Amino acid sequence: MKSARLKPLTVESASIAPELQSSWSAFELRGGTWERADGSVDSVQWVDLPGVSSLDLAALEPAYFDWVPRLSAGFVSYRMQGGMSLACEPFEFPTLIRMEPAKKTETTHVREILGGMLASAGGSIGFETHERPAGLRLVVAVRGLRPRLPRWLYFIVQAQMHERSTFGFLRQIAAATLRASSDC
């Protein structure tokens, strides 16, 4: 799967919620990153998991953020203490992104972005599930992000890192789902 698009799409050329309109495709990783008319960015990726009826999104969140140090060669880590932060190691400074404690429902686990070096306040990152006849669609969505990096640099660096970590995470969940279904 290709990573982030090399140039930003406008909201006119990308659906606001492609994960809701896309047809079912078991275990296929899909999604993209695009810029809205107001300059904020959405990055939405998903995978369809056949035979799955529910997921504990709060339990999946640490597995998702475990990809951050992997892709940054250990230079960036995350901390969960009520809210969450991504920061540079070894001193946890500077703070790259700070987030509020998660707001949870049965099908969502969302953190509002408070700001940091890489993002202004506003927007959110969340995990969602959508029921489908054959199983669940697991979605990781950054919505309304206000990057601090210049747009060209954001799409070359930050968007690609986000997509790579998300696709790695979704690939991990799909593989675990496939293993679990073959064990039955």
Backbone as a ProteinNet text record, in pm:
[ID]
protein_1_A
[PRIMARY]
MKSARLKPLTVESASIAPELQSSWSAFELRGGTWERADGSVDSVQWVDLPGVSSLDLAALEPAYFDWVPRLSAGFVSYRMQGGMSLACEPFEFPTLIRMEPAKKTETTHVREILGGMLASAGGSIGFETHERPAGLRLVVAVRGLRPRLPRWLYFIVQAQMHERSTFGFLRQIAAATLRASSDC
[TERTIARY]
84.9	0	88	58.5	133.2	102.9	196	176.8	108.3	128.1	58.3	74.9	-27.2	-20.6	90.3	158.6	271.5	228.2	105.2	56.4	-79.8	-111.8	-238.5	-357.7	-460.7	-586.9	-671.4	-760.7	-854.3	-979.6	-1058.4	-1180.3	-1274.8	-1265	-1349.8	-1316.2	-1190	-1150.7	-1146.6	-1183.5	-1186.8	-1313.9	-1373.3	-1493.3	-1458.1	-1549.6	-1527	-1518.4	-1596	-1595	-1587.1	-1472.7	-1462.9	-1482.6	-1452.2	-1465.5	-1611.7	-1704.2	-1846.4	-1902.2	-1839.9	-1891.2	-1821.4	-1709.4	-1629.5	-1693.6	-1684.2	-1737.8	-1649.4	-1706.8	-1637.5	-1526.7	-1411.6	-1300.5	-1216.1	-1240.9	-1179.2	-1027.3	-975.2	-831.8	-754.1	-820.3	-749.8	-733.1	-610.5	-582.9	-616.6	-696.1	-734.4	-735.9	-735	-743.4	-653.8	-650	-569.2	-562.9	-495.4	-476.4	-507.6	-584.2	-618.3	-636.9	-629.2	-643.4	-784.7	-845.7	-978.3	-963.4	-1071.9	-1072.1	-1021.6	-1043.6	-999.5	-852.5	-781.8	-640	-612.9	-716.7	-695.5	-681.4	-634.6	-604.5	-681.9	-731.5	-790.6	-702.3	-681.1	-608.1	-684.8	-746.8	-836.4	-792.7	-768.6	-729.5	-816.9	-841.9	-926.7	-895.2	-947.9	-939.6	-1070.9	-1118.4	-1239.7	-1201.4	-1261.9	-1228.4	-1346.8	-1343.9	-1456	-1468.9	-1594.9	-1620.9	-1600.7	-1559.4	-1538.3	-1666.7	-1712.3	-1836.7	-1813.8	-1697.6	-1666.6	-1515.9	-1469.8	-1329.5	-1324.2	-1227	-1203.8	-1107.5	-1163	-1081.9	-981.4	-1017.5	-923.3	-802.7	-823.8	-713	-626.6	-684.3	-607.7	-520.3	-558.5	-485.6	-335.9	-293.5	-148.5	-76.9	-142.1	-80.1	-58.3	-150.4	-135.1	-15.5	-11	96.1	231.8	234.6	362.4	437	366.2	431	512.1	484.9	556.3	706.4	750.4	895	957.1	880.8	933.8	972.1	883.6	908.4	1001.4	1019.1	1107.5	1242.5	1272.5	1398.1	1417.3	1306.8	1312.9	1327.1	1329.1	1345.1	1216.9	1103.1	974.7	905.6	846.2	772	637.1	551.4	422.5	408.1	332.1	302.7	152.7	95.7	-46.3	-56	-100.5	-123.2	-247.3	-363.8	-489	-504.9	-434.7	-426.8	-315.7	-267.7	-158.6	-69	59.4	151.9	253.1	297.8	408.8	522.7	639.8	752.2	882.7	985.3	1118.4	1188	1265	1343.3	1484.2	1558.1	1533	1466	1443	1394.3	1245.7	1176	1034.6	1013.1	1108.3	1100.1	1161.2	1107.3	982.9	861.7	746.8	621.9	578	561.9	524.8	374.5	297.5	151	97.4	6.3	-62.5	-210.1	-269.6	-409.9	-483	-612.3	-698.1	-720.1	-775	-818.2	-922.7	-929	-1018.6	-1164.6	-1244.7	-1391	-1432.8	-1510.3	-1539.7	-1688.9	-1722.7	-1854.9	-1831.6	-1936.2	-1920.6	-1844.4	-1854.6	-1793	-1686.2	-1651.9	-1548.6	-1459	-1337.5	-1238.3	-1159.5	-1192.3	-1140.9	-1070.1	-955	-880.9	-872.9	-911.9	-899	-753.2	-706	-567.6	-559.4	-470.6	-453.6	-345.1	-256	-148.2	-13	90.3	227.6	310	434	521.2	471.9	406	364.2	220.1	140.2	-0.9	-52.9	-132.8	-205.5	-324.1	-382.7	-501	-613.1	-689.4	-801.5	-783.7	-892.6	-888	-883	-878.1	-880.3	-815.4	-782.1	-741.8	-831.1	-883	-975.7	-976.5	-1030.9	-1050.9	-1201.2	-1248.6	-1392.2	-1415.3	-1531.2	-1574.1	-1709.6	-1730.4	-1857.4	-1900.5	-2021.6	-2072.1	-2101.1	-2063.3	-2092.7	-2151.3	-2225.5	-2285.5	-2183.7	-2061.4	-1961.8	-1866.9	-1879.7	-1788.7	-1782.2	-1663.2	-1643.1	-1541.4	-1562.4	-1462	-1394.3	-1262.4	-1184.1	-1121.5	-1146.9	-1102	-1012.3	-900.4	-816.7	-827.3	-874.7	-902.2	-843.9	-761.8	-720.4	-808.7	-885.7	-979.6	-955.2	-948.1	-935.1	-800.3	-695.3	-560.9	-513.4	-451.7	-395.4	-243.5	-177.2	-31.4	40.9	149.1	233.6	341.9	376.1	476	419.5	505.6	456.5	388.6	284.6	206.1	292.4	385.7	467	547.3	599.7	677.5	587.3	470.5	375.2	344.4	311.5	272.9	389.5	511.4	628	671.6	661.1	714.9	604.3	531.6	437.8	323	265.2	154.7	201.9	321	371.3	399.9	455.8	480.8	348.4	248.4	118.2	59.2	58.7	1.3	78.6	209.7	287.9	259.9	253.4	224.7	82.9	-11.4	-149.5	-162.8	-102.7	-110.9	-38.3	72	140.6	51.3	-13.8	-106.2	-222.8	-284.4	-398.8	-357.4	-238.7	-186.1	-171	-121.6	-104.5	-240.5	-341.3	-475	-535.9	-519.3	-572.4	-506.9	-375	-304	-351.6	-371.4	-420.1	-561.3	-643.8	-780	-778.3	-692.9	-680.6	-631.8	-532.6	-482.2	-591.2	-667	-773.5	-881.7	-914.2	-1019.1	-969.5	-841.9	-790.1	-769.6	-759.7	-746.6	-879.2	-988.8	-1122	-1160.9
-118.1	0	122.3	214.4	339.3	422.8	504.6	591.1	720.3	825.1	952.1	999.1	1062.3	1120.5	1224.3	1234.3	1326.2	1471.2	1496.1	1633	1633.7	1741.1	1744.1	1746.1	1671.3	1678.4	1786.2	1843.9	1938.6	1863.8	1922.6	1856.6	1833.2	1913.9	1895	1764.4	1718.1	1596.5	1474.5	1490	1377.4	1385.6	1273.7	1268.9	1303.4	1368.4	1401.9	1274.3	1171.7	1046.9	927.8	908.1	797.5	661.1	649.6	521.2	477.9	571.5	537.4	500.7	551.1	530.7	416.5	373.7	271.8	133.2	54.5	-81.3	-170.5	-281.6	-377.9	-446.8	-462.2	-533.5	-593.4	-719.4	-785.1	-774.1	-725.9	-716.2	-619.7	-547.6	-451.8	-318.9	-268.5	-140.9	-28.7	67	177.7	307.4	418.3	548.8	648.9	768.5	873.9	994.9	1097	1222	1335.1	1432.4	1545.2	1671.4	1783.8	1913.9	1965.7	2018.8	2080.1	2224.2	2281.6	2418.7	2518.5	2489.9	2581.5	2563.1	2472.7	2450.3	2338.5	2288.8	2175.5	2048.2	1942.2	1818.7	1703.1	1614.8	1488.3	1376.6	1275.9	1157.4	1038.2	962	854.5	725.5	621.5	490.9	385.6	274	170.8	34.1	-67.3	-206.9	-274.3	-363.6	-440.5	-575.1	-606.2	-727.6	-824.1	-925.3	-1019.3	-1101.9	-1128.2	-1214.6	-1148.9	-1023	-953.2	-879.6	-897	-831.2	-711	-704.6	-588.9	-583.5	-464	-442.1	-348	-367.4	-276.6	-168	-55	50.7	109.2	119.2	170.8	78.1	-52.6	-147.5	-143.1	-104.5	-96.1	28.8	133.8	261.2	247.9	180.8	168.2	93.7	-6.6	-78.6	15.4	108	206.9	298.3	354.5	448.5	381.2	249.5	177.1	189.8	224.8	243.5	372.1	469	597.9	579.9	515.2	496.8	407.4	311.2	223.3	302.9	392.7	469	587.3	629.8	744.1	699.5	571.4	514.4	547.5	554.8	579.2	724.7	816.7	958.2	1021.5	959.2	1011.3	900.6	937.8	841.4	902.4	820.5	871.2	844	928	912.9	928	836.3	845.6	873.8	991.6	1029.9	1117.3	1053.8	1126	1159.3	1262.9	1294	1212.7	1258	1188.5	1292.2	1258.6	1346.9	1265.9	1323.6	1271.2	1369.4	1318.7	1407.5	1342.1	1427.3	1378.5	1319.5	1216.7	1151.8	1209.6	1201.8	1128.2	1212.3	1340.4	1428.3	1460.5	1394.4	1422.7	1569.8	1628.1	1768.3	1781.6	1855.8	1930.3	1839.3	1889.3	1818.4	1843.6	1736.3	1747.7	1763.9	1682.6	1693.1	1653.8	1735.2	1703.8	1680.3	1583.9	1549.9	1536.4	1561.5	1547.6	1400.9	1372.9	1235.5	1193.1	1065.1	1013.5	1026.8	1057.1	1052.7	923.6	842.8	708.4	683.7	610.5	550.8	404.6	331.6	190.6	173.1	272.2	257.7	362.8	447.4	548.7	564.8	609.8	641.4	759.1	881.3	1002.2	1092.8	1147.1	1245.2	1376.6	1484.6	1617.6	1660.7	1728.1	1774.6	1912.8	1925.1	2049.8	2139.3	2082.4	2160.8	2097.5	2171.5	2124	2178.3	2132.5	2180.7	2144.2	2029.5	1984.1	2017.5	2061.8	2089.1	2199.7	2285.8	2385.1	2316.5	2381.7	2326.7	2312.5	2205.9	2178.8	2045.3	1986.7	1856.9	1745.2	1623.2	1506.6	1387.3	1289.3	1158.1	1056.7	964.9	870.5	736.1	641.2	505.2	484.3	427.9	407.3	267.4	212.8	90.4	117.1	55.1	64.7	-77.3	-113.1	-247.5	-262.1	-376.6	-414.7	-555.5	-599	-732.9	-845.3	-828.4	-935.5	-919	-810.6	-787.8	-641.4	-596.1	-456.5	-388.1	-259.1	-173.6	-96.6	-114.2	-41.6	78.6	197.2	322.8	396.1	447.5	541.2	672.6	776.2	902.6	1021.4	1097.5	1228.7	1326	1405.5	1497.4	1639.3	1731.1	1871.7	1910.1	1832	1862.9	1994.5	2076.8	2204.1	2196.7	2144.4	2127	2260.8	2260.3	2379.6	2383.1	2266.8	2263.1	2328.3	2383.9	2431.4	2314.7	2344.2	2238.5	2139.1	2188.2	2098.7	2004.4	2055.2	1972	1875.8	1923.6	1836.4	1713.8	1733.5	1621.4	1529.6	1581	1496.7	1417.9	1478.3	1414.7	1365.3	1456.6	1421.1	1333.5	1366.8	1286	1145.2	1134.8	1001	918.4	981.5	908.5	860.8	948.3	910.5	793.2	802.8	695	564	571.8	448.7	382.2	462.8	403	346.9	415.8	368.2	239.9	236.5	114.2	-1.3	25.6	-79.2	-134.3	-44.4	-83.9	-164.8	-116	-186.8	-323.1	-331.1	-459.1	-556.8	-506.6	-587.7	-638.9	-554.3	-594.2	-695.6	-671.9	-765.3	-902.1	-905.3	-1032.8	-1106.8	-1033.5	-1096.2	-1150.2	-1078.3	-1123.3	-1249.2	-1250.3	-1366.1	-1488.7	-1468.3	-1579.2	-1632.6	-1541.5	-1582.9	-1660.7	-1620.9	-1691.4	-1828.6	-1842.8	-1972.7	-2068.6	-2011.8	-2096.4	-2158.8	-2099.7	-2148.9	-2274.4
0	0	0	-87.3	-91.1	30.9	69	184.3	140	216.8	193.2	49.5	1.5	-131.8	-134.1	-247.6	-255.5	-263.3	-303.2	-301	-233.2	-162.9	-89.8	-184.1	-148.8	-219.5	-155	-228.7	-169.2	-130	-42.4	3.4	-115	-220.2	-337.2	-408.9	-398.5	-468.9	-378	-252.9	-159.8	-76.7	-51.1	30.6	175	245	386	470.4	436.1	513.1	417.7	353.3	256.7	321.3	449.7	518.6	529.9	520.6	527.7	390.9	285.2	150	76.1	124.9	56.7	69.7	-36.4	-32.2	55.6	100.6	186.5	108.3	170	108.6	221.1	251.5	367	365.9	476.7	506.2	416.1	327.7	242.4	317.3	322.1	387.6	290.3	337.9	250.8	329.1	255.2	316.5	248.6	303.4	245.8	336.9	286.9	360.1	265.7	311.7	226.6	308.1	240.4	302.6	278.7	382.9	371.3	323.4	281.2	230.6	335.5	465.7	571.8	609.4	539	566.1	665	731.5	821.3	737.9	802.9	731.6	794.2	708.1	751.1	698.5	781	739.8	795.4	706.2	746.8	679.1	760.7	710	777.4	705.6	762.9	705	776.3	731	769.4	682	708.2	767.6	881.4	956.9	956.3	869.1	862.2	990.1	1027.7	1142.3	1277.4	1280.8	1407.9	1444.2	1567.9	1608.9	1699.4	1766.1	1850.6	1875.9	1909.6	1944.7	2063.5	2152.4	2263.5	2215	2173	2113.5	2211.6	2338.6	2439.1	2452.3	2439	2446.7	2320.8	2208	2083.2	2076.2	2148.2	2139.4	2169.2	2276.1	2299.6	2186.8	2127.7	2015.3	1897.1	1877.4	1769.9	1798.5	1918.2	1949.7	1968.9	1986	1988.6	1855.5	1748.6	1618.5	1612.9	1699.1	1695.9	1719.9	1829.8	1847.5	1739.9	1690.3	1584.4	1460.5	1418.4	1295.5	1316	1439.6	1465.8	1521	1511.2	1562.5	1710.8	1784.3	1927.9	1967.7	1871.8	1904.3	1956.4	1926.7	1973.3	2050.9	2163.4	2243.3	2280.5	2336.1	2382.7	2531.2	2596.3	2739	2758.6	2835	2870	3018.3	3050.4	3189.5	3190.4	3192.2	3174.6	3028.2	2985.7	2844.1	2781.7	2669.3	2602.4	2538	2529.8	2459.5	2381.2	2270.8	2192.7	2213.5	2249.1	2277.7	2234.5	2221.4	2183.2	2305.3	2281.5	2386.5	2387.2	2492.1	2615.2	2723	2698.4	2804.5	2794.6	2700.7	2676.6	2644.6	2573.1	2533.9	2395.8	2308.2	2321.2	2301.4	2347.3	2326	2182.6	2107.9	1967	1950.6	2021.9	2019.3	2156.6	2208.9	2334.7	2304.2	2375	2353.5	2486.1	2481.8	2599.7	2632.4	2750.9	2777.4	2673.1	2648.7	2544.7	2583.7	2484.1	2496.4	2427.4	2500.3	2452.2	2439.7	2335.4	2323.1	2289.3	2261.5	2226.4	2095.4	2005.5	1873.2	1842.4	1940.6	1917.1	2040	2014.8	2118.4	2060.1	2102.4	2036.5	2135.8	2094.5	2173.5	2096.3	2160.6	2100.3	2108.5	2006.1	2000.2	2066	2165.7	2239.7	2180.8	2100.8	2039.8	2063.7	2030.4	2043.1	1927.5	1916.3	1809.2	1669.8	1655.8	1523.3	1487.8	1584.9	1557.2	1646.9	1588.8	1668	1733.5	1832.4	1897.9	1795.6	1810.5	1720.2	1652.8	1616.5	1551.7	1652.9	1602.4	1689.8	1621	1702.5	1651.7	1720.6	1641	1699.7	1631	1702.8	1656.1	1651	1541.7	1523.9	1469.3	1499.5	1433.2	1369.8	1254.9	1183.6	1149.5	1192.5	1164.6	1016.3	964.3	826.5	832.2	730.5	734.3	757	706.6	717.5	836.3	911.9	1024.3	1062.2	1100.1	1142.2	1053.1	1032.9	969.9	1082.9	1097.1	1196.5	1127.5	1182	1122.8	1221.3	1171.7	1247	1173.1	1241.9	1174.2	1248.7	1179.1	1226.1	1149.6	1221	1155.9	1205.5	1110.4	1145.5	1203.7	1176.3	1225.4	1164.9	1246.7	1200.4	1213.8	1109.3	1117.5	1130.5	1207.8	1220	1113	1058.9	952.8	827	742.5	613	540.1	462.6	398.3	320.5	241.4	158.9	247.1	359.5	450.1	527.3	567.3	635.5	550.2	421.6	336.3	302.3	305.9	277	400.4	520.2	640.8	734.6	795.3	901.8	850.9	736.6	683.3	649.5	592.9	558.4	683.2	787.2	912.5	973.3	971.7	1026.5	947.9	814.6	734.7	752.9	755.4	771.3	905.7	1012.2	1142.5	1145.3	1083.7	1082.9	1001.9	883.3	803.3	871.5	939.4	1015.3	1125.2	1197.5	1303.7	1246.6	1139.3	1081	1026.1	969.8	921.3	1039.1	1152.5	1273.7	1323	1324.9	1370.9	1274.1	1143.8	1043.3	1057.1	1078.1	1093.3	1218.3	1328.1	1452	1431.8	1358.6	1330.5	1245	1144.8	1056.8	1134.7	1222.4	1306.3	1396.7	1459.4	1550.3	1477.1	1355.2	1281.3	1232.7	1206.5	1162.4	1280.1	1403.2	1522.6	1563.5	1517.3	1557.1	1483.1
[MASK]
++++++++++++++++++++++++++++++++++++++++++++++++++++++++++++++++++++++++++++++++++++++++++++++++++++++++++++++++++++++++++++++++++++++++++++++++++++++++++++++++++++++++++++++++++++++++

